Amino acid sequence: MLFAIHAVDRAGALPTRLANYDAHKVFLSDTSRFGVKIVMSGPLVSDDGATMIGSLFLIEASGRGEVEAFNRADPFAAAGIWEKVTITGFLRRQG
């Protein structure tokens, strides 16, 4: 099943996000221990097209529990960068 993770940064989190960016990328490089596969992911940006304000993931997993465990273990979550995280099932129609 596919799941979308929509994570919005807390106000003023950009310096913390940048400080944890390398650890976040290393974490995302091997998700097999969580039983999830990243279909696509990337930062959400403000209207200037450059300032990172959150994260979006499309994850393939057998269930919500695996996605929640994966999200909790992300260095961005541990650093308290995200103010709000929403995990929603997703039905692919195109692409």
PDB file of N, CA, C and O in Angstrom:
ATOM      1  N   MET A   1       0.842  -1.171   0.000  1.00  0.00           N
ATOM      2  CA  MET A   1       0.000   0.000   0.000  1.00  0.00           C
ATOM      3  C   MET A   1       0.893   1.241   0.000  1.00  0.00           C
ATOM      4  O   MET A   1       2.006   1.225   0.525  1.00  0.00           O
ATOM      5  N   LEU A   2       0.382   2.303  -0.594  1.00  0.00           N
ATOM      6  CA  LEU A   2       1.113   3.568  -0.600  1.00  0.00           C
ATOM      7  C   LEU A   2       0.595   4.490   0.492  1.00  0.00           C
ATOM      8  O   LEU A   2      -0.594   4.506   0.807  1.00  0.00           O
ATOM      9  N   PHE A   3       1.520   5.261   1.062  1.00  0.00           N
ATOM     10  CA  PHE A   3       1.199   6.248   2.091  1.00  0.00           C
ATOM     11  C   PHE A   3       1.920   7.546   1.767  1.00  0.00           C
ATOM     12  O   PHE A   3       3.078   7.541   1.350  1.00  0.00           O
ATOM     13  N   ALA A   4       1.222   8.659   1.965  1.00  0.00           N
ATOM     14  CA  ALA A   4       1.844   9.976   1.853  1.00  0.00           C
ATOM     15  C   ALA A   4       2.151  10.472   3.258  1.00  0.00           C
ATOM     16  O   ALA A   4       1.305  10.404   4.150  1.00  0.00           O
ATOM     17  N   ILE A   5       3.362  10.967   3.445  1.00  0.00           N
ATOM     18  CA  ILE A   5       3.735  11.640   4.689  1.00  0.00           C
ATOM     19  C   ILE A   5       3.910  13.114   4.347  1.00  0.00           C
ATOM     20  O   ILE A   5       4.759  13.479   3.533  1.00  0.00           O
ATOM     21  N   HIS A   6       3.103  13.948   4.974  1.00  0.00           N
ATOM     22  CA  HIS A   6       3.179  15.401   4.784  1.00  0.00           C
ATOM     23  C   HIS A   6       3.620  15.981   6.116  1.00  0.00           C
ATOM     24  O   HIS A   6       2.878  15.926   7.097  1.00  0.00           O
ATOM     25  N   ALA A   7       4.825  16.536   6.157  1.00  0.00           N
ATOM     26  CA  ALA A   7       5.408  17.030   7.406  1.00  0.00           C
ATOM     27  C   ALA A   7       5.743  18.512   7.256  1.00  0.00           C
ATOM     28  O   ALA A   7       6.517  18.899   6.382  1.00  0.00           O
ATOM     29  N   VAL A   8       5.150  19.332   8.118  1.00  0.00           N
ATOM     30  CA  VAL A   8       5.349  20.781   8.067  1.00  0.00           C
ATOM     31  C   VAL A   8       6.310  21.185   9.180  1.00  0.00           C
ATOM     32  O   VAL A   8       6.134  20.808  10.339  1.00  0.00           O
ATOM     33  N   ASP A   9       7.330  21.959   8.809  1.00  0.00           N
ATOM     34  CA  ASP A   9       8.322  22.415   9.786  1.00  0.00           C
ATOM     35  C   ASP A   9       7.709  23.403  10.777  1.00  0.00           C
ATOM     36  O   ASP A   9       6.800  24.161  10.440  1.00  0.00           O
ATOM     37  N   ARG A  10       8.222  23.376  11.997  1.00  0.00           N
ATOM     38  CA  ARG A  10       7.828  24.397  12.974  1.00  0.00           C
ATOM     39  C   ARG A  10       8.491  25.713  12.571  1.00  0.00           C
ATOM     40  O   ARG A  10       9.494  25.713  11.857  1.00  0.00           O
ATOM     41  N   ALA A  11       7.936  26.820  13.022  1.00  0.00           N
ATOM     42  CA  ALA A  11       8.492  28.139  12.713  1.00  0.00           C
ATOM     43  C   ALA A  11       9.932  28.225  13.214  1.00  0.00           C
ATOM     44  O   ALA A  11      10.232  27.808  14.333  1.00  0.00           O
ATOM     45  N   GLY A  12      10.803  28.758  12.396  1.00  0.00           N
ATOM     46  CA  GLY A  12      12.199  28.946  12.783  1.00  0.00           C
ATOM     47  C   GLY A  12      13.052  27.699  12.739  1.00  0.00           C
ATOM     48  O   GLY A  12      14.165  27.701  13.265  1.00  0.00           O
ATOM     49  N   ALA A  13      12.559  26.624  12.119  1.00  0.00           N
ATOM     50  CA  ALA A  13      13.273  25.344  12.129  1.00  0.00           C
ATOM     51  C   ALA A  13      14.362  25.227  11.068  1.00  0.00           C
ATOM     52  O   ALA A  13      15.131  24.266  11.088  1.00  0.00           O
ATOM     53  N   LEU A  14      14.445  26.181  10.145  1.00  0.00           N
ATOM     54  CA  LEU A  14      15.388  26.023   9.037  1.00  0.00           C
ATOM     55  C   LEU A  14      16.832  25.791   9.491  1.00  0.00           C
ATOM     56  O   LEU A  14      17.479  24.903   8.937  1.00  0.00           O
ATOM     57  N   PRO A  15      17.378  26.529  10.458  1.00  0.00           N
ATOM     58  CA  PRO A  15      18.760  26.243  10.880  1.00  0.00           C
ATOM     59  C   PRO A  15      18.933  24.816  11.425  1.00  0.00           C
ATOM     60  O   PRO A  15      19.950  24.173  11.167  1.00  0.00           O
ATOM     61  N   THR A  16      17.951  24.329  12.170  1.00  0.00           N
ATOM     62  CA  THR A  16      18.004  22.961  12.698  1.00  0.00           C
ATOM     63  C   THR A  16      17.886  21.958  11.567  1.00  0.00           C
ATOM     64  O   THR A  16      18.570  20.935  11.570  1.00  0.00           O
ATOM     65  N   ARG A  17      17.026  22.241  10.599  1.00  0.00           N
ATOM     66  CA  ARG A  17      16.873  21.382   9.422  1.00  0.00           C
ATOM     67  C   ARG A  17      18.212  21.267   8.692  1.00  0.00           C
ATOM     68  O   ARG A  17      18.648  20.163   8.363  1.00  0.00           O
ATOM     69  N   LEU A  18      18.849  22.381   8.444  1.00  0.00           N
ATOM     70  CA  LEU A  18      20.123  22.366   7.723  1.00  0.00           C
ATOM     71  C   LEU A  18      21.207  21.634   8.510  1.00  0.00           C
ATOM     72  O   LEU A  18      22.028  20.931   7.920  1.00  0.00           O
ATOM     73  N   ALA A  19      21.220  21.789   9.819  1.00  0.00           N
ATOM     74  CA  ALA A  19      22.212  21.118  10.664  1.00  0.00           C
ATOM     75  C   ALA A  19      22.029  19.603  10.678  1.00  0.00           C
ATOM     76  O   ALA A  19      22.991  18.870  10.906  1.00  0.00           O
ATOM     77  N   ASN A  20      20.808  19.125  10.437  1.00  0.00           N
ATOM     78  CA  ASN A  20      20.505  17.693  10.469  1.00  0.00           C
ATOM     79  C   ASN A  20      20.326  17.090   9.081  1.00  0.00           C
ATOM     80  O   ASN A  20      19.977  15.916   8.959  1.00  0.00           O
ATOM     81  N   TYR A  21      20.557  17.871   8.045  1.00  0.00           N
ATOM     82  CA  TYR A  21      20.272  17.435   6.679  1.00  0.00           C
ATOM     83  C   TYR A  21      21.101  16.219   6.268  1.00  0.00           C
ATOM     84  O   TYR A  21      20.564  15.284   5.673  1.00  0.00           O
ATOM     85  N   ASP A  22      22.392  16.215   6.572  1.00  0.00           N
ATOM     86  CA  ASP A  22      23.236  15.078   6.188  1.00  0.00           C
ATOM     87  C   ASP A  22      22.789  13.796   6.887  1.00  0.00           C
ATOM     88  O   ASP A  22      22.735  12.740   6.256  1.00  0.00           O
ATOM     89  N   ALA A  23      22.470  13.873   8.173  1.00  0.00           N
ATOM     90  CA  ALA A  23      21.991  12.692   8.908  1.00  0.00           C
ATOM     91  C   ALA A  23      20.671  12.198   8.330  1.00  0.00           C
ATOM     92  O   ALA A  23      20.446  10.991   8.237  1.00  0.00           O
ATOM     93  N   HIS A  24      19.805  13.117   7.945  1.00  0.00           N
ATOM     94  CA  HIS A  24      18.518  12.774   7.333  1.00  0.00           C
ATOM     95  C   HIS A  24      18.748  12.029   6.013  1.00  0.00           C
ATOM     96  O   HIS A  24      18.097  11.016   5.757  1.00  0.00           O
ATOM     97  N   LYS A  25      19.664  12.517   5.180  1.00  0.00           N
ATOM     98  CA  LYS A  25      19.939  11.864   3.899  1.00  0.00           C
ATOM     99  C   LYS A  25      20.518  10.468   4.097  1.00  0.00           C
ATOM    100  O   LYS A  25      20.148   9.542   3.376  1.00  0.00           O
ATOM    101  N   VAL A  26      21.417  10.302   5.059  1.00  0.00           N
ATOM    102  CA  VAL A  26      21.973   8.975   5.352  1.00  0.00           C
ATOM    103  C   VAL A  26      20.858   8.038   5.808  1.00  0.00           C
ATOM    104  O   VAL A  26      20.790   6.892   5.365  1.00  0.00           O
ATOM    105  N   PHE A  27      19.989   8.518   6.686  1.00  0.00           N
ATOM    106  CA  PHE A  27      18.860   7.732   7.170  1.00  0.00           C
ATOM    107  C   PHE A  27      17.993   7.254   6.003  1.00  0.00           C
ATOM    108  O   PHE A  27      17.581   6.094   5.972  1.00  0.00           O
ATOM    109  N   LEU A  28      17.718   8.133   5.053  1.00  0.00           N
ATOM    110  CA  LEU A  28      16.853   7.787   3.924  1.00  0.00           C
ATOM    111  C   LEU A  28      17.513   6.833   2.938  1.00  0.00           C
ATOM    112  O   LEU A  28      16.823   6.232   2.115  1.00  0.00           O
ATOM    113  N   SER A  29      18.824   6.681   3.003  1.00  0.00           N
ATOM    114  CA  SER A  29      19.535   5.840   2.038  1.00  0.00           C
ATOM    115  C   SER A  29      19.288   4.348   2.243  1.00  0.00           C
ATOM    116  O   SER A  29      19.533   3.563   1.327  1.00  0.00           O
ATOM    117  N   ASP A  30      18.813   3.936   3.413  1.00  0.00           N
ATOM    118  CA  ASP A  30      18.501   2.520   3.663  1.00  0.00           C
ATOM    119  C   ASP A  30      17.290   2.419   4.575  1.00  0.00           C
ATOM    120  O   ASP A  30      17.398   2.539   5.796  1.00  0.00           O
ATOM    121  N   THR A  31      16.145   2.197   3.966  1.00  0.00           N
ATOM    122  CA  THR A  31      14.895   2.106   4.730  1.00  0.00           C
ATOM    123  C   THR A  31      14.438   0.664   4.917  1.00  0.00           C
ATOM    124  O   THR A  31      13.363   0.422   5.466  1.00  0.00           O
ATOM    125  N   SER A  32      15.238  -0.292   4.470  1.00  0.00           N
ATOM    126  CA  SER A  32      14.820  -1.697   4.492  1.00  0.00           C
ATOM    127  C   SER A  32      14.528  -2.201   5.898  1.00  0.00           C
ATOM    128  O   SER A  32      13.657  -3.054   6.072  1.00  0.00           O
ATOM    129  N   ARG A  33      15.229  -1.697   6.899  1.00  0.00           N
ATOM    130  CA  ARG A  33      15.007  -2.187   8.268  1.00  0.00           C
ATOM    131  C   ARG A  33      13.619  -1.825   8.798  1.00  0.00           C
ATOM    132  O   ARG A  33      13.160  -2.399   9.785  1.00  0.00           O
ATOM    133  N   PHE A  34      12.954  -0.875   8.143  1.00  0.00           N
ATOM    134  CA  PHE A  34      11.599  -0.493   8.545  1.00  0.00           C
ATOM    135  C   PHE A  34      10.533  -1.174   7.691  1.00  0.00           C
ATOM    136  O   PHE A  34       9.341  -1.048   7.970  1.00  0.00           O
ATOM    137  N   GLY A  35      10.955  -1.894   6.654  1.00  0.00           N
ATOM    138  CA  GLY A  35       9.999  -2.546   5.769  1.00  0.00           C
ATOM    139  C   GLY A  35       9.251  -1.562   4.891  1.00  0.00           C
ATOM    140  O   GLY A  35       8.109  -1.809   4.503  1.00  0.00           O
ATOM    141  N   VAL A  36       9.898  -0.440   4.577  1.00  0.00           N
ATOM    142  CA  VAL A  36       9.273   0.559   3.711  1.00  0.00           C
ATOM    143  C   VAL A  36      10.187   0.853   2.531  1.00  0.00           C
ATOM    144  O   VAL A  36      11.398   0.641   2.592  1.00  0.00           O
ATOM    145  N   LYS A  37       9.582   1.343   1.462  1.00  0.00           N
ATOM    146  CA  LYS A  37      10.331   1.776   0.282  1.00  0.00           C
ATOM    147  C   LYS A  37       9.889   3.197  -0.041  1.00  0.00           C
ATOM    148  O   LYS A  37       8.693   3.478  -0.118  1.00  0.00           O
ATOM    149  N   ILE A  38      10.848   4.085  -0.227  1.00  0.00           N
ATOM    150  CA  ILE A  38      10.527   5.454  -0.623  1.00  0.00           C
ATOM    151  C   ILE A  38      10.295   5.472  -2.131  1.00  0.00           C
ATOM    152  O   ILE A  38      11.200   5.173  -2.910  1.00  0.00           O
ATOM    153  N   VAL A  39       9.081   5.826  -2.531  1.00  0.00           N
ATOM    154  CA  VAL A  39       8.752   5.953  -3.949  1.00  0.00           C
ATOM    155  C   VAL A  39       9.253   7.302  -4.460  1.00  0.00           C
ATOM    156  O   VAL A  39       9.803   7.396  -5.557  1.00  0.00           O
ATOM    157  N   MET A  40       9.057   8.331  -3.662  1.00  0.00           N
ATOM    158  CA  MET A  40       9.600   9.650  -3.953  1.00  0.00           C
ATOM    159  C   MET A  40       9.573  10.469  -2.674  1.00  0.00           C
ATOM    160  O   MET A  40       8.770  10.220  -1.775  1.00  0.00           O
ATOM    161  N   SER A  41      10.462  11.447  -2.607  1.00  0.00           N
ATOM    162  CA  SER A  41      10.483  12.327  -1.437  1.00  0.00           C
ATOM    163  C   SER A  41      11.211  13.612  -1.788  1.00  0.00           C
ATOM    164  O   SER A  41      11.956  13.682  -2.765  1.00  0.00           O
ATOM    165  N   GLY A  42      10.980  14.614  -0.977  1.00  0.00           N
ATOM    166  CA  GLY A  42      11.673  15.876  -1.165  1.00  0.00           C
ATOM    167  C   GLY A  42      11.134  16.931  -0.222  1.00  0.00           C
ATOM    168  O   GLY A  42      10.128  16.719   0.455  1.00  0.00           O
ATOM    169  N   PRO A  43      11.810  18.072  -0.182  1.00  0.00           N
ATOM    170  CA  PRO A  43      11.367  19.135   0.714  1.00  0.00           C
ATOM    171  C   PRO A  43      10.173  19.894   0.143  1.00  0.00           C
ATOM    172  O   PRO A  43      10.049  20.074  -1.069  1.00  0.00           O
ATOM    173  N   LEU A  44       9.308  20.328   1.036  1.00  0.00           N
ATOM    174  CA  LEU A  44       8.293  21.313   0.683  1.00  0.00           C
ATOM    175  C   LEU A  44       8.987  22.667   0.735  1.00  0.00           C
ATOM    176  O   LEU A  44       9.838  22.894   1.594  1.00  0.00           O
ATOM    177  N   VAL A  45       8.632  23.562  -0.171  1.00  0.00           N
ATOM    178  CA  VAL A  45       9.280  24.873  -0.209  1.00  0.00           C
ATOM    179  C   VAL A  45       8.233  25.981  -0.186  1.00  0.00           C
ATOM    180  O   VAL A  45       7.081  25.789  -0.575  1.00  0.00           O
ATOM    181  N   SER A  46       8.671  27.140   0.280  1.00  0.00           N
ATOM    182  CA  SER A  46       7.793  28.310   0.294  1.00  0.00           C
ATOM    183  C   SER A  46       7.597  28.806  -1.140  1.00  0.00           C
ATOM    184  O   SER A  46       8.183  28.264  -2.077  1.00  0.00           O
ATOM    185  N   ASP A  47       6.786  29.819  -1.298  1.00  0.00           N
ATOM    186  CA  ASP A  47       6.487  30.348  -2.627  1.00  0.00           C
ATOM    187  C   ASP A  47       7.704  30.923  -3.343  1.00  0.00           C
ATOM    188  O   ASP A  47       7.641  31.171  -4.547  1.00  0.00           O
ATOM    189  N   ASP A  48       8.803  31.139  -2.635  1.00  0.00           N
ATOM    190  CA  ASP A  48      10.017  31.609  -3.314  1.00  0.00           C
ATOM    191  C   ASP A  48      10.700  30.475  -4.080  1.00  0.00           C
ATOM    192  O   ASP A  48      11.650  30.709  -4.828  1.00  0.00           O
ATOM    193  N   GLY A  49      10.207  29.239  -3.889  1.00  0.00           N
ATOM    194  CA  GLY A  49      10.730  28.085  -4.608  1.00  0.00           C
ATOM    195  C   GLY A  49      12.036  27.542  -4.075  1.00  0.00           C
ATOM    196  O   GLY A  49      12.608  26.625  -4.664  1.00  0.00           O
ATOM    197  N   ALA A  50      12.523  28.090  -2.965  1.00  0.00           N
ATOM    198  CA  ALA A  50      13.825  27.665  -2.459  1.00  0.00           C
ATOM    199  C   ALA A  50      13.847  27.385  -0.959  1.00  0.00           C
ATOM    200  O   ALA A  50      14.537  26.464  -0.521  1.00  0.00           O
ATOM    201  N   THR A  51      13.117  28.150  -0.172  1.00  0.00           N
ATOM    202  CA  THR A  51      13.175  28.009   1.279  1.00  0.00           C
ATOM    203  C   THR A  51      12.412  26.762   1.717  1.00  0.00           C
ATOM    204  O   THR A  51      11.205  26.658   1.498  1.00  0.00           O
ATOM    205  N   MET A  52      13.121  25.815   2.336  1.00  0.00           N
ATOM    206  CA  MET A  52      12.500  24.563   2.772  1.00  0.00           C
ATOM    207  C   MET A  52      11.620  24.810   3.997  1.00  0.00           C
ATOM    208  O   MET A  52      12.042  25.435   4.970  1.00  0.00           O
ATOM    209  N   ILE A  53      10.380  24.299   3.925  1.00  0.00           N
ATOM    210  CA  ILE A  53       9.405  24.509   5.000  1.00  0.00           C
ATOM    211  C   ILE A  53       8.739  23.209   5.447  1.00  0.00           C
ATOM    212  O   ILE A  53       7.795  23.239   6.238  1.00  0.00           O
ATOM    213  N   GLY A  54       9.213  22.085   4.956  1.00  0.00           N
ATOM    214  CA  GLY A  54       8.614  20.810   5.325  1.00  0.00           C
ATOM    215  C   GLY A  54       9.144  19.694   4.445  1.00  0.00           C
ATOM    216  O   GLY A  54      10.107  19.868   3.700  1.00  0.00           O
ATOM    217  N   SER A  55       8.493  18.542   4.547  1.00  0.00           N
ATOM    218  CA  SER A  55       8.911  17.364   3.792  1.00  0.00           C
ATOM    219  C   SER A  55       7.688  16.624   3.281  1.00  0.00           C
ATOM    220  O   SER A  55       6.629  16.636   3.907  1.00  0.00           O
ATOM    221  N   LEU A  56       7.854  15.977   2.125  1.00  0.00           N
ATOM    222  CA  LEU A  56       6.797  15.154   1.552  1.00  0.00           C
ATOM    223  C   LEU A  56       7.415  13.838   1.114  1.00  0.00           C
ATOM    224  O   LEU A  56       8.443  13.819   0.437  1.00  0.00           O
ATOM    225  N   PHE A  57       6.785  12.740   1.504  1.00  0.00           N
ATOM    226  CA  PHE A  57       7.240  11.407   1.125  1.00  0.00           C
ATOM    227  C   PHE A  57       6.063  10.639   0.548  1.00  0.00           C
ATOM    228  O   PHE A  57       4.927  10.803   0.992  1.00  0.00           O
ATOM    229  N   LEU A  58       6.335   9.805  -0.437  1.00  0.00           N
ATOM    230  CA  LEU A  58       5.396   8.788  -0.877  1.00  0.00           C
ATOM    231  C   LEU A  58       6.084   7.463  -0.576  1.00  0.00           C
ATOM    232  O   LEU A  58       7.137   7.154  -1.135  1.00  0.00           O
ATOM    233  N   ILE A  59       5.474   6.683   0.316  1.00  0.00           N
ATOM    234  CA  ILE A  59       6.092   5.480   0.874  1.00  0.00           C
ATOM    235  C   ILE A  59       5.271   4.250   0.509  1.00  0.00           C
ATOM    236  O   ILE A  59       4.042   4.272   0.574  1.00  0.00           O
ATOM    237  N   GLU A  60       5.952   3.185   0.128  1.00  0.00           N
ATOM    238  CA  GLU A  60       5.305   1.894  -0.068  1.00  0.00           C
ATOM    239  C   GLU A  60       5.592   1.039   1.160  1.00  0.00           C
ATOM    240  O   GLU A  60       6.747   0.865   1.549  1.00  0.00           O
ATOM    241  N   ALA A  61       4.534   0.506   1.769  1.00  0.00           N
ATOM    242  CA  ALA A  61       4.680  -0.313   2.975  1.00  0.00           C
ATOM    243  C   ALA A  61       3.477  -1.228   3.096  1.00  0.00           C
ATOM    244  O   ALA A  61       2.443  -0.995   2.469  1.00  0.00           O
ATOM    245  N   SER A  62       3.614  -2.269   3.903  1.00  0.00           N
ATOM    246  CA  SER A  62       2.496  -3.190   4.085  1.00  0.00           C
ATOM    247  C   SER A  62       1.422  -2.622   5.001  1.00  0.00           C
ATOM    248  O   SER A  62       0.273  -3.061   4.958  1.00  0.00           O
ATOM    249  N   GLY A  63       1.788  -1.643   5.835  1.00  0.00           N
ATOM    250  CA  GLY A  63       0.795  -1.058   6.736  1.00  0.00           C
ATOM    251  C   GLY A  63       1.275   0.233   7.365  1.00  0.00           C
ATOM    252  O   GLY A  63       2.449   0.590   7.266  1.00  0.00           O
ATOM    253  N   ARG A  64       0.368   0.919   8.005  1.00  0.00           N
ATOM    254  CA  ARG A  64       0.638   2.209   8.637  1.00  0.00           C
ATOM    255  C   ARG A  64       1.708   2.106   9.726  1.00  0.00           C
ATOM    256  O   ARG A  64       2.504   3.030   9.889  1.00  0.00           O
ATOM    257  N   GLY A  65       1.738   1.006  10.466  1.00  0.00           N
ATOM    258  CA  GLY A  65       2.701   0.858  11.552  1.00  0.00           C
ATOM    259  C   GLY A  65       4.137   0.995  11.088  1.00  0.00           C
ATOM    260  O   GLY A  65       4.948   1.628  11.764  1.00  0.00           O
ATOM    261  N   GLU A  66       4.463   0.412   9.947  1.00  0.00           N
ATOM    262  CA  GLU A  66       5.814   0.516   9.405  1.00  0.00           C
ATOM    263  C   GLU A  66       6.140   1.962   9.039  1.00  0.00           C
ATOM    264  O   GLU A  66       7.253   2.435   9.273  1.00  0.00           O
ATOM    265  N   VAL A  67       5.165   2.656   8.466  1.00  0.00           N
ATOM    266  CA  VAL A  67       5.372   4.052   8.065  1.00  0.00           C
ATOM    267  C   VAL A  67       5.564   4.932   9.299  1.00  0.00           C
ATOM    268  O   VAL A  67       6.429   5.808   9.314  1.00  0.00           O
ATOM    269  N   GLU A  68       4.762   4.699  10.321  1.00  0.00           N
ATOM    270  CA  GLU A  68       4.894   5.480  11.560  1.00  0.00           C
ATOM    271  C   GLU A  68       6.257   5.256  12.213  1.00  0.00           C
ATOM    272  O   GLU A  68       6.886   6.205  12.679  1.00  0.00           O
ATOM    273  N   ALA A  69       6.716   3.995  12.247  1.00  0.00           N
ATOM    274  CA  ALA A  69       8.025   3.695  12.839  1.00  0.00           C
ATOM    275  C   ALA A  69       9.144   4.356  12.040  1.00  0.00           C
ATOM    276  O   ALA A  69      10.075   4.918  12.617  1.00  0.00           O
ATOM    277  N   PHE A  70       9.055   4.291  10.726  1.00  0.00           N
ATOM    278  CA  PHE A  70      10.026   4.944   9.853  1.00  0.00           C
ATOM    279  C   PHE A  70      10.062   6.444  10.127  1.00  0.00           C
ATOM    280  O   PHE A  70      11.138   7.024  10.274  1.00  0.00           O
ATOM    281  N   ASN A  71       8.909   7.063  10.196  1.00  0.00           N
ATOM    282  CA  ASN A  71       8.842   8.509  10.415  1.00  0.00           C
ATOM    283  C   ASN A  71       9.393   8.907  11.782  1.00  0.00           C
ATOM    284  O   ASN A  71      10.114   9.899  11.891  1.00  0.00           O
ATOM    285  N   ARG A  72       9.065   8.152  12.818  1.00  0.00           N
ATOM    286  CA  ARG A  72       9.556   8.459  14.170  1.00  0.00           C
ATOM    287  C   ARG A  72      11.074   8.387  14.260  1.00  0.00           C
ATOM    288  O   ARG A  72      11.686   9.122  15.034  1.00  0.00           O
ATOM    289  N   ALA A  73      11.689   7.499  13.466  1.00  0.00           N
ATOM    290  CA  ALA A  73      13.135   7.293  13.529  1.00  0.00           C
ATOM    291  C   ALA A  73      13.933   8.306  12.706  1.00  0.00           C
ATOM    292  O   ALA A  73      15.157   8.366  12.822  1.00  0.00           O
ATOM    293  N   ASP A  74      13.263   9.090  11.889  1.00  0.00           N
ATOM    294  CA  ASP A  74      13.945  10.077  11.045  1.00  0.00           C
ATOM    295  C   ASP A  74      14.657  11.109  11.923  1.00  0.00           C
ATOM    296  O   ASP A  74      14.060  11.610  12.876  1.00  0.00           O
ATOM    297  N   PRO A  75      15.912  11.436  11.627  1.00  0.00           N
ATOM    298  CA  PRO A  75      16.619  12.463  12.400  1.00  0.00           C
ATOM    299  C   PRO A  75      15.879  13.801  12.459  1.00  0.00           C
ATOM    300  O   PRO A  75      16.006  14.525  13.447  1.00  0.00           O
ATOM    301  N   PHE A  76      15.120  14.137  11.434  1.00  0.00           N
ATOM    302  CA  PHE A  76      14.332  15.370  11.479  1.00  0.00           C
ATOM    303  C   PHE A  76      13.273  15.293  12.578  1.00  0.00           C
ATOM    304  O   PHE A  76      13.018  16.285  13.260  1.00  0.00           O
ATOM    305  N   ALA A  77      12.658  14.128  12.753  1.00  0.00           N
ATOM    306  CA  ALA A  77      11.671  13.966  13.828  1.00  0.00           C
ATOM    307  C   ALA A  77      12.358  14.063  15.184  1.00  0.00           C
ATOM    308  O   ALA A  77      11.860  14.730  16.091  1.00  0.00           O
ATOM    309  N   ALA A  78      13.502  13.398  15.322  1.00  0.00           N
ATOM    310  CA  ALA A  78      14.232  13.418  16.595  1.00  0.00           C
ATOM    311  C   ALA A  78      14.683  14.828  16.964  1.00  0.00           C
ATOM    312  O   ALA A  78      14.761  15.166  18.145  1.00  0.00           O
ATOM    313  N   ALA A  79      14.979  15.650  15.960  1.00  0.00           N
ATOM    314  CA  ALA A  79      15.433  17.022  16.199  1.00  0.00           C
ATOM    315  C   ALA A  79      14.274  17.989  16.434  1.00  0.00           C
ATOM    316  O   ALA A  79      14.493  19.165  16.724  1.00  0.00           O
ATOM    317  N   GLY A  80      13.042  17.493  16.309  1.00  0.00           N
ATOM    318  CA  GLY A  80      11.881  18.350  16.551  1.00  0.00           C
ATOM    319  C   GLY A  80      11.618  19.366  15.453  1.00  0.00           C
ATOM    320  O   GLY A  80      11.023  20.414  15.706  1.00  0.00           O
ATOM    321  N   ILE A  81      12.050  19.068  14.248  1.00  0.00           N
ATOM    322  CA  ILE A  81      11.886  20.004  13.131  1.00  0.00           C
ATOM    323  C   ILE A  81      10.429  20.112  12.702  1.00  0.00           C
ATOM    324  O   ILE A  81       9.945  21.206  12.410  1.00  0.00           O
ATOM    325  N   TRP A  82       9.736  18.992  12.664  1.00  0.00           N
ATOM    326  CA  TRP A  82       8.372  18.995  12.151  1.00  0.00           C
ATOM    327  C   TRP A  82       7.371  19.377  13.234  1.00  0.00           C
ATOM    328  O   TRP A  82       7.355  18.794  14.318  1.00  0.00           O
ATOM    329  N   GLU A  83       6.547  20.351  12.926  1.00  0.00           N
ATOM    330  CA  GLU A  83       5.480  20.767  13.832  1.00  0.00           C
ATOM    331  C   GLU A  83       4.265  19.856  13.712  1.00  0.00           C
ATOM    332  O   GLU A  83       3.616  19.528  14.705  1.00  0.00           O
ATOM    333  N   LYS A  84       3.968  19.453  12.475  1.00  0.00           N
ATOM    334  CA  LYS A  84       2.799  18.605  12.228  1.00  0.00           C
ATOM    335  C   LYS A  84       3.145  17.586  11.155  1.00  0.00           C
ATOM    336  O   LYS A  84       3.683  17.931  10.103  1.00  0.00           O
ATOM    337  N   VAL A  85       2.830  16.325  11.435  1.00  0.00           N
ATOM    338  CA  VAL A  85       3.042  15.248  10.476  1.00  0.00           C
ATOM    339  C   VAL A  85       1.709  14.547  10.257  1.00  0.00           C
ATOM    340  O   VAL A  85       1.038  14.145  11.208  1.00  0.00           O
ATOM    341  N   THR A  86       1.339  14.406   8.988  1.00  0.00           N
ATOM    342  CA  THR A  86       0.117  13.698   8.624  1.00  0.00           C
ATOM    343  C   THR A  86       0.504  12.516   7.742  1.00  0.00           C
ATOM    344  O   THR A  86       1.218  12.678   6.753  1.00  0.00           O
ATOM    345  N   ILE A  87       0.031  11.332   8.104  1.00  0.00           N
ATOM    346  CA  ILE A  87       0.260  10.126   7.309  1.00  0.00           C
ATOM    347  C   ILE A  87      -1.094   9.677   6.785  1.00  0.00           C
ATOM    348  O   ILE A  87      -2.025   9.432   7.552  1.00  0.00           O
ATOM    349  N   THR A  88      -1.187   9.572   5.455  1.00  0.00           N
ATOM    350  CA  THR A  88      -2.457   9.269   4.810  1.00  0.00           C
ATOM    351  C   THR A  88      -2.249   8.199   3.750  1.00  0.00           C
ATOM    352  O   THR A  88      -1.265   8.241   3.011  1.00  0.00           O
ATOM    353  N   GLY A  89      -3.165   7.241   3.668  1.00  0.00           N
ATOM    354  CA  GLY A  89      -3.129   6.277   2.576  1.00  0.00           C
ATOM    355  C   GLY A  89      -3.288   6.997   1.248  1.00  0.00           C
ATOM    356  O   GLY A  89      -3.923   8.049   1.172  1.00  0.00           O
ATOM    357  N   PHE A  90      -2.703   6.417   0.196  1.00  0.00           N
ATOM    358  CA  PHE A  90      -2.691   7.078  -1.110  1.00  0.00           C
ATOM    359  C   PHE A  90      -2.990   6.054  -2.192  1.00  0.00           C
ATOM    360  O   PHE A  90      -2.410   4.968  -2.208  1.00  0.00           O
ATOM    361  N   LEU A  91      -3.903   6.407  -3.101  1.00  0.00           N
ATOM    362  CA  LEU A  91      -4.198   5.574  -4.263  1.00  0.00           C
ATOM    363  C   LEU A  91      -3.620   6.247  -5.501  1.00  0.00           C
ATOM    364  O   LEU A  91      -4.044   7.340  -5.877  1.00  0.00           O
ATOM    365  N   ARG A  92      -2.661   5.596  -6.123  1.00  0.00           N
ATOM    366  CA  ARG A  92      -2.030   6.160  -7.324  1.00  0.00           C
ATOM    367  C   ARG A  92      -2.981   6.004  -8.508  1.00  0.00           C
ATOM    368  O   ARG A  92      -3.473   4.910  -8.785  1.00  0.00           O
ATOM    369  N   ARG A  93      -3.229   7.104  -9.197  1.00  0.00           N
ATOM    370  CA  ARG A  93      -4.072   7.086 -10.388  1.00  0.00           C
ATOM    371  C   ARG A  93      -3.265   7.324 -11.659  1.00  0.00           C
ATOM    372  O   ARG A  93      -3.581   6.767 -12.710  1.00  0.00           O
ATOM    373  N   GLN A  94      -2.232   8.145 -11.567  1.00  0.00           N
ATOM    374  CA  GLN A  94      -1.370   8.430 -12.713  1.00  0.00           C
ATOM    375  C   GLN A  94       0.066   8.523 -12.241  1.00  0.00           C
ATOM    376  O   GLN A  94       0.338   8.762 -11.065  1.00  0.00           O
ATOM    377  N   GLY A  95       0.980   8.329 -13.179  1.00  0.00           N
ATOM    378  CA  GLY A  95       2.397   8.505 -12.860  1.00  0.00           C
ATOM    379  C   GLY A  95       3.064   7.295 -12.289  1.00  0.00           C
ATOM    380  O   GLY A  95       4.256   7.333 -11.985  1.00  0.00           O
TER     381      GLY A  95
END
